[in-house]
Amino acid sequence: AQSVSQHNHHVILSEAASLELGCNYSYGGTVNLFWYVQYPGQHLQLLLKYFSGDPLVKGIKGFEAEFIKSKFSFNLRKPSVQWSDTAEYFCAVNPTGGFKTIFGAGTRLFVKA
Amino acid sequence: KAGVTQTPRYLIKTRGQQVTLSCSPISGHRSVSWYQQTPGQGLQFLFEYFSETQRNKGNFPGRFSGRQFSNSRSEMNVSTLELGDSALYLCASSTEGRGAETQYFGPGTRLLVL
């Protein structure tokens, strides 16, 4: 069965620290990959996505993610976090042509001012 | 353009009762997906509808059901509620529900089962 694994459930960083959130998926075929973010009190919203082409994708607010097909990974990065990045981050995968998106358990990021 | 709306926003029920949740997608979106969100489990896929047809279903018992109307609005129903059904139920819409499309999420319905 398809699954998505997020390595850290909770991450605490100080402002200006670098961020990397791990995400691995299990699916043998081609996939579309997403990172969604849920800020406190707000709806889930798309941060970035990969569906083809350059494996390094850039999203909103300075976030980027790299798809490494050989490692079935899609890790999220940001060079310097801000207090406003405090949120829950979800990695998700959708097999190409499929109608079902599988989400990871989420990573709660807390950034100390 | 109005976003995805869900009603009601909060609901308290007792075990054994049933509940119906509603979702209105963004205008022009024909795909609606439902998810159950609980702490530590993330979002669990319930089902996806497109043009009134269920195209995919997650691993939930038959107590969880849904439907979609001709105007793309969707409802999900949970019968014989259990304590473990307490969760935030999220609805997401997209144009066609295919692969690389972005899903737009509603605020969710928070269900508490006592």
HADDOCK unambig.tbl for C-alpha pairs under 7 A between the chains (distance, minus, plus):
assign (segid A and resid 32 and name CA) (segid B and resid 99 and name CA) 6.08 0.50 0.50
assign (segid A and resid 32 and name CA) (segid B and resid 100 and name CA) 5.56 0.50 0.50
assign (segid A and resid 43 and name CA) (segid B and resid 105 and name CA) 6.23 0.50 0.50
assign (segid A and resid 43 and name CA) (segid B and resid 106 and name CA) 6.26 0.50 0.50
assign (segid A and resid 43 and name CA) (segid B and resid 107 and name CA) 5.33 0.50 0.50
assign (segid A and resid 44 and name CA) (segid B and resid 105 and name CA) 5.81 0.50 0.50
assign (segid A and resid 45 and name CA) (segid B and resid 104 and name CA) 6.74 0.50 0.50
assign (segid A and resid 45 and name CA) (segid B and resid 105 and name CA) 6.89 0.50 0.50
assign (segid A and resid 46 and name CA) (segid B and resid 102 and name CA) 6.90 0.50 0.50
assign (segid A and resid 51 and name CA) (segid B and resid 100 and name CA) 5.87 0.50 0.50
assign (segid A and resid 94 and name CA) (segid B and resid 99 and name CA) 5.62 0.50 0.50
assign (segid A and resid 95 and name CA) (segid B and resid 99 and name CA) 6.39 0.50 0.50
assign (segid A and resid 96 and name CA) (segid B and resid 99 and name CA) 5.08 0.50 0.50
assign (segid A and resid 97 and name CA) (segid B and resid 98 and name CA) 5.87 0.50 0.50
assign (segid A and resid 97 and name CA) (segid B and resid 99 and name CA) 5.22 0.50 0.50
assign (segid A and resid 98 and name CA) (segid B and resid 98 and name CA) 6.07 0.50 0.50
assign (segid A and resid 98 and name CA) (segid B and resid 99 and name CA) 5.64 0.50 0.50
assign (segid A and resid 99 and name CA) (segid B and resid 55 and name CA) 6.93 0.50 0.50
assign (segid A and resid 99 and name CA) (segid B and resid 56 and name CA) 6.51 0.50 0.50
assign (segid A and resid 99 and name CA) (segid B and resid 97 and name CA) 5.84 0.50 0.50
assign (segid A and resid 99 and name CA) (segid B and resid 98 and name CA) 5.56 0.50 0.50
assign (segid A and resid 99 and name CA) (segid B and resid 99 and name CA) 6.58 0.50 0.50
assign (segid A and resid 100 and name CA) (segid B and resid 56 and name CA) 6.43 0.50 0.50
assign (segid A and resid 102 and name CA) (segid B and resid 45 and name CA) 6.62 0.50 0.50
assign (segid A and resid 103 and name CA) (segid B and resid 42 and name CA) 6.76 0.50 0.50
assign (segid A and resid 103 and name CA) (segid B and resid 43 and name CA) 5.68 0.50 0.50
assign (segid A and resid 103 and name CA) (segid B and resid 44 and name CA) 6.92 0.50 0.50
assign (segid A and resid 104 and name CA) (segid B and resid 42 and name CA) 5.91 0.50 0.50
assign (segid A and resid 105 and name CA) (segid B and resid 40 and name CA) 5.82 0.50 0.50
assign (segid A and resid 105 and name CA) (segid B and resid 41 and name CA) 4.77 0.50 0.50
assign (segid A and resid 105 and name CA) (segid B and resid 42 and name CA) 3.68 0.50 0.50
assign (segid A and resid 105 and name CA) (segid B and resid 43 and name CA) 6.70 0.50 0.50
assign (segid A and resid 106 and name CA) (segid B and resid 42 and name CA) 5.50 0.50 0.50
